[in-house]
Amino acid sequence: MRKMLLAVLSRVLQSPAAAAAAAKPASRVMVASRNYADFANEATFEIKKCDLHRLEEGPSTTTVMTREEGLKYYKTMQSIRRMELKADQLYKQKIIRGFCHLYDGQEACCVGIEAAIKPTDHVITAYRAHGFTYTRGVPIREILTELTGRKGGCAKGKGGSMHMYAKNFYGGNGIVGAQVPLGAGIALACKYFGKNEICMALYGDGAANQGQIFETFNMAALWKLPCIFVCENNRYGMGTSVERAAASTDYYRRGDFIPGLRVDGMDVLCVREATKFAAEHCRSGKGPIVMELQTYRYHGHSMSDPGISYRTREEIQEVRSKSDPITLLKDRMVNNNLASIEELKDIDVAVRNETEEAAQFATTDPEPPLEELCHHIYFNEPPFEVRGPNQWIKYKSGS
């Protein structure tokens, strides 16, 4: 019996199809090992020079990126892109309701900033906050679950798109421009406690004309606060182009007496190097600095805005084809032998699967119970009664 089995096995292995099948795994291992062994550990890149205001010199125009850094930036940007596309789908299915401002197209801004600062530094931004929520450490699952208003969201389903928080991340704020003076307050605390920490206070070009921004600039300059004021200029405030809304679109000069930088916000390496420069400026005791990131959003202002009544589809497509932050990084990595196309495709698949699993959880997780309506009003306070819509309905607070 044993001899018969061996004879059959021998014939099978001698067949061309079997031989090819047997050879495939070995060839795959050989190709994979050869590719990984041949990758460069790092590469040097030329990046666009920043425009300067009240600065004698700016960030370097050359930078080094390691293979490990590149893979991390790519996965992070791809995760944000995929998450936002899933949010778009869930909103159109009416699973996500209310306000929802998507960040796709602007991924290089949050990823480049996060790569240049420390986890102990502080970030506060406007309502287009999903990207920063992710780079500050909140998983895709908790973000999407917050968007669907479920219990497992990062704000327990009570904050939604504009009100997400994490350690050293203060939102997501719904009032246009109001986060900027709050950011200066955080920077004041950084200086007061002497921990050599800084605060990134982000706002959009639409908020840049607000009086409270200029009041904050004045106070920050007087007190030399360690604050980087970041204008994410995506060229449109709601449906109005910057040229129609601002007499001067040089947002990096708007600090007047505060130094400023204008940066290519579609290049993650440009953003990273500019942020490193700005962070060093603040940490050295020189006071605040203004940084304008020239970027672009692919979706409309919010999900209620189709985004094509004040700009053309051709304009959006041109930006996608020439300046997409993910494509730019991908091309750099492949052309400089930091990664292979196949490896990056594997990352794409893994990110897609993670996002689908997160969306599945976000649509099945229960909503927070009514009894928790008044929880988290104050942190670490004894419970107290909160009156409901009338004097006979009462809820208990909790932290």
N, C-alpha and C positions, 0 to 999 in steps of 0.2 A: 504493500500500500504506500509506504514511504517513498519507494523508488518511483512509483507512478506519479505521485504528487510533485516530486523533484523534476521529472521529465516534462510534465505539463508547465510547470513554472519556468523551466528553461526555454520552452518554445514561446511562451508569452513574452518573456524578456527579450527574445531575439526578434520579435516583430517590430517593424519600423515605428508604428504608433506608440508601442510601449516604450521603446527606446527613447523616443522624443519626450514622452511624458516623464520618464525617469530622469531625463537630462534637465528638464525645466527647473526644478527646485535648485539644483546645483548651480545652474547658470544664473538664477536669480540671486543666490547668495554671493556668487563671484562678482556680479555687477554691483550689488549693493555695497559689498566690502570695498571694491575698487573706488566707487564714487565717494564714499565717506572718507576713505583714506586720502583721497586726492583733494578734498576741500581745503581751501585756505582758512586759516584761523582768524584772519582779519584783513581789511582792505582800507586804503585811504581814498577819500572822495573830495572832489571840489564841490563847494556849495555856494549858493548865491550870496553876494555881499549884502549886508543889511544897510538900509538908509539910517543915518544917525542924526540926532538932535541933541545939541549941547554935550556932545561926547567927542573927545579927541580921537579915540579909537574904539572899535567895536569887536564883535566876535570874529574868530578866525574864519577864513574862507576855505580852509581844509580841515577835515576831521577824519578820525579813524572809527570804523564800526567793526566790532567782532562778529563772527558767525553766530555766536550765542545771542548777542544783542539783536542782530537782524532777525533771527527766527522768532525771538520774543516780540519784537515790534510788529512783525508780520502777523503773528497769531492774534495779538491784541487788537490790531486794526481790523483784521478779518472778522474777529468775534463781534466787535462793535457794529460793523457793516451788516453782518448776518442778523444780529439781534434787532437792528433798526428795520430791516426788511421784514422780519417776522412781526414786529410791532405794527408796521404798515398793514400787513395782511390781517392781523387780529382786529385792528381798528375798523377796517373795511367790512369785517364780518360782524361788527358791533359787539365784539367781546371786550375790547377796550373802549371806554367811553370818556367823554369830557375832553379836556385839553391834552394835546400830545404833539410835542415839537421834536422832530427827528434830527439826528446828528450826522447821518451818512454824507460823506464828502468832506467832513471836517475832522476826520479821525487823527490826522497827523498832529493836530493842535493838542489834544489831551494826551496822546501817547508821547509826543515829544516833550511836553512839559513834565509829565510824570517821570520820564527817564532822566530828567535833570535835577529834580528836587528830592528831598528825603521824605520817608513816610511820616516823620515827625513834623514836617512843614504842613501848612494849612491851605486849604482851597475852598473858595466860595464862588459860585457861579450863578448864571441866570437860569431861566426855565428850560433851555436846551441842554439838559443835564445828564442824559443817559450815559454818554461817553465817559465823563468824569466820574460818575458813580461807579462804572466798571473799573476804570484804572485805579480808583481809590480802594478797590478790593471787594466790591459787592459782586457776587456771582450773577451770571445771566439769568439763572432761574429766579433769584430773588427780585431782580429788576422787572422781568416780564410778569411775575406774580404780583408785584406792586402795581404795575400798569393795569392788570385785570381786576385790581381791588380785592385781592384774596389775603387770607390770614398769613400765609407764608411769605408775603412781600417784605422788603427791607424796612418799610415803615408800617408793617402789620396791616397793609391794605388801606390805610387811611390817608396817605399822602398823594398817591398817584404820580403822574408824569413829572410834575413840577416840584415835588417835595420829597426828595430822597436824600438820605444822610448816611454817613459812615464815619469811622474814626478820623478825626481831623478834616472832615469834609462836611460843610455846613449848608448843603443844598446848592442847587435847585431852589430858586426863589421866584415867585410869581409876579411881584411888583417890579415893573421895568426900572432898572438902575438902582433899586434900593439895596441890593447886595453890596454895592461898592462902599458906602459908608460903614456897613457892617464889617467888610473886609478890613477897613482901616482900623476899626475897633479891635479886631483880632490881632492885627499887626501891633497895635498899642500894647496889647497883653503880652505879645512876644517880647517886646522891648522891656516892658515892666518886669517880667519874670527873668529876663537875662539869659534865655536858653539858646540864643543864636538861631532861632527859628524865624521863618519868613511866612508871609501870607500872599497867595495868588488871588487877586480879586478880579474876576472876569465879567465882562459885559459885552454887548453887541454894538455894532455901528448905529443901530436904531436908538440905543440908550445913550449914546455918546454926547448928545446935545442937551442932556438933562442938567439942570442947575446943581443938583446934589453931587454930581460927579466933580464939578469944578470946586465946590465947597470942600469936598473931600481931598482933592489935590492940594488945596491951600493948607489944610490942617496937617496933612501927611508931610508936606515939605517943611512946615514950621517945626514940627516935632521929629523930623528925620525918621519916619516910621519905616520899618523893613517890609515894605509892601510893593509887589509888582502889579501894577494895574494893566490888565491885558484886555485889549479891544479885539474881539474876534470879528473882524470885518468880512462878512460873507456877501457884501455888496448890495444887500437889500434889507431894509428895516420893514418888516411885514411885506407890503407890496410896493414899496417906494425905493427906488435906487438911491445910492448914496449921493450921487450928483444932484438929485432933486431935493435932498433933505438937508445937505450940509454945505455951507458957504465954503468951507475948507474940508477936503476929504483926507488931509494929512493928519490922521488921528494920533499918530505917534508924536506930533508936535503940540497936541492940545494941552499938555501939562505946562506949556510955556516955560516956567522956571524949573520944571522937572525934566531931566534927561529922557530921551526916547529912542526907540528902535522900531524900524519897520521891517518885517520879516516875511519870507515866503512861507505862508502857513499851510501849503500843500506838501511841503517837504519835511518829513519827520526829523531829518538830521539838522536842517536849518533851525527848526523850532527848538530842538534839543540844545544846540550850541548857543543860541540866543538866550535861552532860559538859564543856562549855566552862567553866562556872562552877567545877566540881570541879577541872578541870585547872589553871585559873588559881590556885585555892587551893593546890594542891600545888606548882606552879612558884614561887610567891611565898615558899616556905620555911615555910609554916604547918603542914606535916606532912600526915598522911593524912586521908581523908574517906571516909565510907560512903555508898553510893548504892543505894537499893532501887528496882528497876524492876518495876512491877506489870504482868505480862504473862500470856500464856496459850499453852499448846501444844495444837494441834489433834489430833495423834496421841497415842497412849498414851506412857507413860514410855519404853519401848523397843518394838521391833517385836514382842516377845513379849507385849506388853500391849495388849489391844484397847481399853483406855481408857474403857470404858463400864460396868465393874462397880462403880466407885466414884463415877461421875458420869453424868448422863443425856445422851442424844443432844440433848435439847432445850437443855441448858445450853451444849453446844458450839455448837449452831446459833445460839443467842442471841448468843454472843460474836462469831461470824462475821458476823452480820447487823448488829450495833451497833458493834463495835470493831475490825473487821479493819484492820490497819495499811496494807495496800495500797489497800483501798477508800477509807479516810480520806484518804490522800494523793491518790488519783485524783480524788475529789470536790473537794478543795481546788484542785487544778490546773485542772480544767475550770471550776469555778464562778468562779475568779478570772482566767480567760482566759490561763493560763500554758501550756495545751496543749489540743488537741482530742481528743475520744474516738477519732477515726480514727487520730490520731498514736499514741496510747497502744495502740491495737489493733495497729498495725504493730510496736510494740516487743514486744507479747505474741507475735506470730507469729515475730519474729526470735529471741526467747528460746527459744521452743518448738523451733525448728529447730536452734538451737545445742545444746540439751539432748539432742535425739534423736541428733544426730551424735556427741555426747560419749558417750552410752550405747552407740551402735554400736561405738565404739572400745573402750569399757570391757569389752565382752563378747567382743571378738575379739583384744585384745592378749594376748600370751603371758604365762604366769605366770613369776615370777623363777626362774632355774635353781637347782638344789640346791647348786651350787658357790658361790653367793652367800649361802648361809644365814648365814654368819658375817661377812659384810661389814658395815661401818658400826658395828662395836662401839665403836671409838674413832675420833675424827677426827684425821687427819693423823699417824698413828702408823705405824711400819714394820710390814709384814705379819708375822704370827706364826701358829703352828698352834693350832687349837682342837679339843679332843677332841669327837667325836660321841657318839652314844648308847652306844658302847662304846669301849674303848681302841684298837681296830684301825681305827676310822673317824676320820679327821682332816680338818678343813677349814682353808682359809687365810682369815685375816682380810684385810680391805681397806678403804680409805676412799674 
